[in-house]
Amino acid sequence: MRILILHSRYLSGAASGENRVVEDEARLLERGDHAVEVWEGIPADLAGLKLLRAGVETLWSSRADAELRRRIRRGGFEIVHCHNLFPSFSPSVLRTAAAEGSSVVMTLHNFRFLCLPATFLRSGEVCEACLGHNPWRGVLHRCYRGSAPASGALNMSLSLHRAIGTLSRADLFLAVSGFVKGKHVQAGWPSERIRVKSNFAWAVPRREGPGDYFLYLGRLSREKGVAGLVEVWRNIPSPLLVVGEGPERERLGEAATPNVEFRDAVAPSEVPGLLARARALILPSVWYEGAPRIIVEAFAAGVPVLASRIGGIPEFVDHGVSGFLVSPGARDEWVATVLRLLDDEVAKQLGEGAWSAWRDRFSPERALEELESCYLQALSSFDG
């Protein structure tokens, strides 16, 4: 198949899970002998009037539409696969791609069409005020990049394209988890047009033994629940390695005990080395995680996951088989569960379960079969 991939790249670069998903899926498709072209919009660091102009272009980007027509006509793409559209593109590209005769697929990585910041998160707390409604409340709270004008422009774009049926031009939506699909269905999207397709991870060296330390790897912000994790570790006689950056870094460092070590964010190439010595990966999130990519990366290394029972996480972690699930913020439950993982046999058994989950559900081979099946379904829908 000939596939054109569209993605407005996040400025966080390799730290963005979505950026890496796009790169990895393109590489995977090329390995499967498909002709792939990736068109990535790379916005500047937006502020002030630049942010306002970018917000206005999300309404209807004639420049992006013209360039998309040129690329489709030159490349003869059967599939146009869209990922993040904002701020480099607009939903209008869905209409343009369909008008040019391509079948249109769109991955739902998050809640962008339901919530201005795409997270159902405001002031560090879960917020569903706009679920199933016009997101005008997000304008009042300046939810998109802290800007009322940009939030207003994005709201106008989403409202306009809902009203004129632009999203119906996509032949198939791919939700990264059943939870993400469920929120869209709850908002009124047709269930039959959304298919769940998980992320995958490349093969890496497997962990040997039970592991030396517990590992948190991600952004250090309130919704990630790391503050509660640091508090839990006052009762844990084992090292915790916290790798990442974010607004809570200094405060967390001040509150941590000596058995908690902090390191700056690392390049993706360094992640397998960190996982290779980890007893467990820990995700103490208190918000709606859709499908954390780091879970399947840990599984590929044979590392179990200890995580909050929230959002899409329970779809990936099989409690007692590939890791443990714990109630968000339940301090005593977290302490007890971490202590269970100090048993070497438990850590090794869960590691085997984690690797088996990767092999059976999240390997590159499985991912290629699933992605090809999704494209064939979209083409069949388009033809029909």
Buried (B, 14 or more C-beta within 10 A) or exposed (E): BBBBBBBBBBEEEBBBBBBBBBBBBBBBBEEBEBBBBBBBBEBEEBEEEBBBBBBBBBBBBEEBBEBBBEBBEEBEBBBBBBBBBBBBBBBBBBBBBBEBEBBBBBBBBBBBBBBBBBBBBBEBEBBBBBBEEEBBBBBEBBBBBEBBBBBBBBBBBBBBBBEEEBBBBBBBBBBBBBBBBBBBBEBEBEEEBBBBBBBBBBEBEBBEEBBBBBBBBBBBBBBBBBBBBBBBBEBBEBBBBBBBBBEBBEBBEEBBEEBBEBEEBBEBEEBBEBBBBBBBBBBBBBBBBBBBBBBBBBBBBBBBBBBBBBBBBBBBBBEBBBBBBBEBBBBEBBBEBBEEBBEEEBBBBBBBBBBBBBBEBBBBEBBBEBBBEBBEBBBEBBEE
